[in-house]
Amino acid sequence: MHDISYRPLRFVLAAGALLIAGCTVSDASKQPADTAQAPRGAVATPPPPMTTATTTTATSNVQPAAPAADSASAGASKGAAQSSSSLRVEVDLAARKLYLYEGGTRAETHSVAVGSEKWPTQTGEWTIKQVVFNPEWIPPDETWAEERQPRKPGDPKNPLGRAQLVYDPPRTIHGTDQPSSIGKNVSHGSIRMNNTEIVALAKRIMAASGVQKDSAWFARAATQRSEKQVVDLPTPVPITVH
């Protein structure tokens, strides 16, 4: 009697245990592989280092353009130019003097006539680029010259005299047909010198500038005054008028 009554209960308990075991195995198989804990005492492997993409920029071989030159510093005094001449001319309007310097030393001093108050001589820096013996005078387009007549080379009434140093046409240094005007403020802007002195100065400037002329050439220029002789200077001579 007793054995028969307990058999159904044992069967039920055994079936329930098997069911629970099956559920446990099924749940364990569903766990993600990377969530498993490392065994106690084991050192965890560090994650691989993160890499950063590097972009290489090509470098051009073209050099940057140089900065533009300062236009203000490129322009010195009006008409000024570089010259390797050993000579330099300076005109002091207030003193009415012309000074010739050679190698930094004053070599000559000449009295000159300069512009009047109405027709002042322009100040500035230039270079003497040309020498003319027996120049021709053509009246400039100015009111004071409206009734004046042109004068040929060698004409005793030629206001340019026997020689001319050209630096800023129509302004020049020249001889004169009025020697009594030297040392005064009476010209129309040009600089006048005594005829003998400007001829000697012209010869010295030509020689210092590299012009090769023999004594026969100068003799002809002195005697054949109706012949105009124009000489361009290979090395211009600096001149300052102040």
ZAMARGU-4260 file (C-alpha; in steps of 0.2 Angstrom, whole numbers, plus 5000, padded with zeros to 4 digits):
<rodrens>
0) 5000/5000/5000 | 5013/5013/5005 | 5025/5010/4990 | 5012/5012/4977 | 5006/5029/4985
5) 5023/5037/4984 | 5028/5033/4966 | 5019/5047/4957 | 5027/5060/4968 | 5044/5054/4964
10) 5041/5054/4946 | 5035/5072/4947 | 5050/5078/4957 | 5062/5070/4945 | 5054/5078/4929
15) 5055/5095/4937 | 5073/5094/4941 | 5077/5089/4923 | 5067/5104/4917 | 5076/5116/4928
20) 5093/5109/4922 | 5089/5111/4904 | 5084/5130/4906 | 5100/5134/4915 | 5111/5126/4901
25) 5100/5135/4888 | 5102/5152/4896 | 5121/5150/4898 | 5123/5147/4880 | 5115/5163/4876
30) 5128/5174/4885 | 5139/5184/4873 | 5157/5178/4872 | 5165/5194/4876 | 5156/5196/4893
35) 5165/5181/4901 | 5175/5186/4916 | 5194/5182/4915 | 5200/5169/4927 | 5205/5175/4944
40) 5224/5180/4944 | 5225/5182/4925 | 5231/5198/4917 | 5219/5206/4905 | 5225/5209/4887
45) 5225/5228/4884 | 5215/5234/4869 | 5225/5238/4853 | 5231/5256/4852 | 5220/5268/4842
50) 5228/5274/4826 | 5225/5291/4819 | 5225/5294/4800 | 5239/5306/4794 | 5237/5317/4779
55) 5253/5322/4770 | 5252/5339/4761 | 5263/5341/4746 | 5275/5355/4747 | 5277/5366/4732
60) 5294/5371/4726 | 5289/5388/4721 | 5296/5401/4732 | 5285/5415/4739 | 5286/5431/4729
65) 5297/5444/4736 | 5288/5460/4743 | 5286/5474/4732 | 5299/5487/4733 | 5295/5503/4742
70) 5291/5515/4728 | 5294/5530/4740 | 5312/5524/4743 | 5315/5521/4724 | 5313/5539/4720
75) 5327/5550/4726 | 5328/5569/4722 | 5320/5574/4705 | 5332/5569/4691 | 5345/5562/4702
80) 5355/5547/4695 | 5369/5536/4700 | 5386/5540/4693 | 5404/5534/4695 | 5412/5551/4691
85) 5425/5557/4702 | 5419/5575/4699 | 5403/5583/4707 | 5396/5601/4704 | 5387/5611/4717
90) 5379/5628/4714 | 5375/5639/4729 | 5361/5651/4723 | 5362/5662/4738 | 5381/5664/4737
95) 5380/5664/4718 | 5395/5652/4717 | 5398/5636/4707 | 5410/5623/4716 | 5418/5609/4707
100) 5423/5594/4719 | 5435/5580/4714 | 5436/5565/4726 | 5427/5575/4740 | 5439/5590/4739
105) 5434/5607/4732 | 5445/5609/4717 | 5437/5625/4709 | 5426/5640/4713 | 5417/5651/4700
110) 5406/5666/4702 | 5390/5664/4692 | 5374/5673/4688 | 5358/5664/4693 | 5339/5667/4691
115) 5330/5683/4696 | 5316/5684/4709 | 5303/5683/4695 | 5312/5669/4686 | 5321/5659/4700
120) 5334/5645/4696 | 5326/5628/4700 | 5334/5618/4714 | 5337/5599/4714 | 5349/5585/4710
125) 5353/5580/4692 | 5368/5574/4681 | 5377/5583/4668 | 5375/5572/4653 | 5380/5583/4638
130) 5393/5596/4634 | 5390/5608/4619 | 5403/5619/4611 | 5397/5634/4601 | 5379/5631/4606
135) 5364/5637/4596 | 5351/5648/4605 | 5333/5645/4601 | 5321/5657/4611 | 5311/5646/4623
140) 5292/5647/4623 | 5291/5660/4637 | 5284/5677/4638 | 5301/5686/4640 | 5308/5678/4624
145) 5293/5682/4613 | 5302/5695/4603 | 5319/5688/4604 | 5328/5681/4588 | 5337/5664/4587
150) 5356/5665/4588 | 5368/5654/4578 | 5383/5646/4585 | 5397/5659/4586 | 5385/5674/4585
155) 5392/5688/4597 | 5375/5691/4603 | 5371/5672/4607 | 5366/5672/4626 | 5373/5655/4628
160) 5391/5661/4625 | 5404/5648/4620 | 5400/5632/4629 | 5385/5624/4638 | 5383/5610/4651
165) 5366/5602/4649 | 5358/5594/4664 | 5339/5598/4664 | 5334/5606/4648 | 5330/5620/4645
170) 5340/5624/4661 | 5358/5623/4659 | 5375/5630/4664 | 5382/5641/4650 | 5393/5655/4645
175) 5386/5673/4642 | 5386/5688/4630 | 5384/5699/4646 | 5400/5696/4657 | 5394/5710/4668
180) 5379/5700/4674 | 5391/5687/4683 | 5388/5687/4701 | 5370/5694/4700 | 5352/5687/4701
185) 5347/5692/4683 | 5345/5676/4673 | 5329/5668/4667 | 5333/5652/4677 | 5349/5646/4669
190) 5366/5648/4677 | 5379/5659/4668 | 5397/5658/4669 | 5411/5668/4661 | 5415/5661/4644
195) 5434/5657/4647 | 5429/5648/4663 | 5415/5637/4656 | 5426/5632/4642 | 5440/5626/4654
200) 5426/5618/4665 | 5419/5609/4650 | 5436/5602/4645 | 5439/5595/4663 | 5422/5587/4664
205) 5424/5579/4647 | 5441/5572/4652 | 5434/5565/4669 | 5420/5557/4660 | 5431/5547/4648
210) 5429/5558/4632 | 5445/5556/4622 | 5448/5572/4612 | 5465/5579/4606 | 5471/5597/4606
215) 5467/5598/4588 | 5449/5595/4591 | 5448/5608/4605 | 5458/5621/4594 | 5445/5618/4580
220) 5430/5621/4592 | 5439/5637/4598 | 5442/5644/4581 | 5428/5638/4571 | 5414/5645/4582
225) 5401/5644/4569 | 5402/5625/4570 | 5391/5617/4584 | 5400/5603/4593 | 5389/5591/4604
230) 5398/5578/4616 | 5388/5565/4626 | 5396/5561/4642 | 5399/5542/4644 | 5400/5545/4663
235) 5387/5559/4668 | 5393/5571/4682 | 5382/5574/4697 | 5376/5592/4700 | 5367/5599/4715
240) 5358/5616/4715 | 5352/5623/4731
</rodrens>
